Amino acid sequence: MKRGPMATISLQDKLSRNSGSVPPALEKYSTQEIYAELLRRYDEDPTRDGLLRTPERVEKAMKYLTQGYHQEPAGILQGALFDVDYDEMVLVKDIEMFSLCEHHMLPFFGRVHVAYIPNGKVVGLSKIPRLVEVFARRLQVQERMTRQIAEAIQDAINPQGVGVVIEARHLCMMMRGVEKQNSSTVTSAMLGVFQQQNTRGEFLSLVRDRSYQQL
């Protein structure tokens, strides 16, 4: 369809024409300059005292919150693999998680529960929370992150199975849109023997059992 002379070209169209790269008109500006322009467009004066260093602070914060793009999940797990004669469930639960929704770039946060049944190898316990951090420190959707965590463990140690459950609250639902303050989202990924009803049931029962928090 031909565009009329006054037709507006959307940002999506511009990005598509440039294969998702930065539009040429923006390349000459620094990230901090772009944040300053965003502040100005929200009717704020980026030169006033409270906002003067906000572009710098936001740039640093976003680098931290998206550092997972520069970390290799396999490398984290491969550094702490151990041969063991153990074939019962290993569960690390209530791992705190903070991430950014890729749709609105607003935070979502909650808890991650990860379990697997070894097949000759186990992962150092501290590496599982680190693995969660790798995927959480990216622009995410909860459903994809749940699957990514499970598949990374499956690929690293080829266990008999992996189960991951994430319970999270999304500020894109709490602060805007439907503005529901008490809703939460639960997602799960079950691989291998965790797809069997008895193993899945044991895992979910242990996740729900809050008595472990008293240890």
C-alpha positions in Angstrom: 0.0 0.0 0.0 1.4 3.4 -1.0 1.7 6.0 1.7 0.3 9.5 1.1 2.6 12.5 1.3 1.5 13.3 4.8 1.5 9.7 6.1 3.4 9.1 9.4 6.1 6.5 9.5 6.0 4.6 12.8 9.1 3.8 14.8 8.4 0.2 14.2 8.5 0.8 10.5 11.8 2.7 10.9 13.4 0.0 12.9 12.2 -2.7 10.4 13.8 -0.7 7.6 17.1 -0.7 9.5 16.9 -4.4 10.5 16.3 -3.4 14.2 19.4 -1.3 14.5 19.5 2.3 15.9 18.0 4.8 13.5 20.8 6.8 11.9 19.5 10.0 13.3 20.1 8.7 16.9 23.6 7.2 16.4 25.4 10.5 17.1 23.7 10.9 20.5 24.9 9.2 23.7 22.6 7.1 25.8 22.6 9.8 28.5 21.6 12.4 25.9 18.7 10.2 24.8 17.5 9.9 28.4 17.8 13.6 28.9 15.6 14.1 25.8 13.1 11.6 27.2 12.9 13.7 30.4 12.4 16.9 28.4 9.5 15.2 26.4 7.8 14.3 29.7 7.7 18.1 30.4 10.6 18.0 32.8 13.7 20.2 32.8 16.7 17.9 32.7 19.0 20.6 33.9 17.2 21.2 37.2 19.1 20.0 40.3 17.1 16.8 41.0 17.4 15.6 37.4 20.8 16.8 36.4 22.5 13.4 36.9 19.4 11.3 36.3 20.5 10.3 32.7 23.8 9.1 34.1 22.2 7.1 36.9 19.6 5.6 34.6 22.3 4.5 32.2 24.2 2.8 35.0 21.0 1.2 36.3 20.0 -0.2 32.9 23.5 -1.6 32.3 23.2 -3.5 35.6 19.6 -4.7 35.0 20.5 -6.0 31.6 23.9 -7.4 32.3 22.6 -10.9 31.7 23.0 -10.4 28.0 26.8 -10.5 28.5 26.9 -13.6 30.7 27.0 -17.1 29.5 24.7 -19.5 31.4 26.6 -22.6 30.4 29.9 -21.1 31.7 28.4 -20.4 35.1 27.2 -24.0 35.5 30.2 -25.7 33.9 32.4 -24.1 36.6 30.8 -26.1 39.4 29.8 -29.6 38.3 30.5 -32.6 40.6 30.3 -36.3 40.1 28.0 -37.9 42.7 26.2 -41.2 43.4 22.8 -39.6 44.2 19.6 -39.9 42.3 17.0 -38.1 44.6 15.5 -34.7 44.0 17.6 -31.6 44.6 15.5 -28.5 45.3 16.6 -24.9 45.7 13.5 -22.9 46.5 12.5 -19.3 47.2 15.3 -17.7 45.1 14.5 -14.0 45.0 14.1 -12.7 41.5 13.8 -9.2 39.9 13.5 -8.6 36.2 12.2 -6.2 33.6 9.2 -6.9 31.5 10.1 -6.5 27.8 6.7 -5.1 26.9 6.7 -2.0 29.2 10.2 -2.2 30.7 8.6 -2.2 34.2 9.8 -4.5 36.9 8.4 -7.9 37.8 9.6 -9.7 40.9 9.0 -12.8 42.9 10.5 -16.2 43.8 12.0 -19.0 41.7 12.0 -22.7 42.7 14.4 -25.0 40.8 14.6 -28.8 41.2 16.3 -31.6 39.3 17.1 -35.3 39.7 20.8 -36.0 39.1 22.1 -38.5 36.6 25.6 -38.8 37.9 26.4 -35.0 38.2 25.2 -32.2 40.4 25.6 -28.4 40.2 27.1 -26.4 43.0 24.1 -25.0 44.9 25.2 -21.3 44.6 25.3 -21.6 40.8 21.5 -22.1 40.6 20.7 -18.7 42.0 23.4 -17.3 39.8 21.8 -18.9 36.7 18.5 -17.3 37.7 20.2 -14.0 37.8 21.6 -14.4 34.3 18.2 -14.8 32.8 16.5 -12.3 35.1 19.0 -9.5 34.2 17.5 -9.3 30.7 14.4 -7.8 29.2 12.1 -10.8 29.8 8.7 -12.4 29.8 8.2 -14.8 32.7 7.1 -17.7 30.6 10.3 -17.7 28.5 12.6 -17.2 31.5 11.0 -20.2 33.3 11.8 -22.4 30.3 15.3 -20.9 29.8 16.4 -21.8 33.4 15.1 -25.4 33.0 16.8 -25.9 29.6 20.1 -24.5 30.8 20.3 -27.0 33.6 19.2 -29.8 31.3 21.9 -29.0 28.8 24.6 -28.6 31.4 24.3 -31.9 33.3 21.7 -34.0 31.4 19.8 -34.9 34.6 16.8 -37.3 34.7 14.6 -34.2 34.8 14.3 -30.6 35.7 11.4 -28.6 37.2 11.2 -24.8 37.5 8.3 -22.8 39.0 8.3 -19.0 39.1 5.8 -16.9 41.2 5.9 -13.2 40.4 4.1 -9.9 40.6 4.2 -7.6 37.6 4.2 -3.8 38.0 2.8 -3.5 34.4 -0.4 -5.0 35.9 -0.2 -3.2 39.3 0.8 0.3 38.3 -1.0 0.7 34.9 -3.7 -1.1 32.8 -5.9 -3.2 35.0 -4.2 -2.0 38.2 -4.7 -5.2 40.1 -2.6 -5.1 43.3 -3.0 -8.6 44.6 -2.7 -10.7 41.5 0.4 -12.9 40.8 1.5 -15.0 37.9 2.8 -18.6 38.3 4.6 -20.4 35.5 6.3 -23.8 35.3 8.6 -25.8 33.1 8.9 -29.5 33.5 11.4 -31.6 31.6 12.2 -35.3 31.7 10.8 -37.2 34.7 9.2 -34.1 36.1 6.6 -34.5 33.4 5.5 -37.7 35.3 2.6 -37.1 37.7 4.3 -38.4 40.8 7.6 -36.5 40.4 5.8 -33.3 39.4 3.5 -33.7 42.4 6.4 -34.2 44.8 8.1 -31.1 43.5 5.0 -28.9 43.7 4.3 -30.2 47.2 7.7 -29.3 48.4 7.4 -25.8 46.8 4.1 -25.2 48.7 5.5 -26.5 52.0 6.5 -23.3 53.8 7.8 -25.2 56.9 11.3 -25.3 55.2 11.4 -21.5 55.7 11.8 -22.1 59.5 15.1 -24.0 59.0 
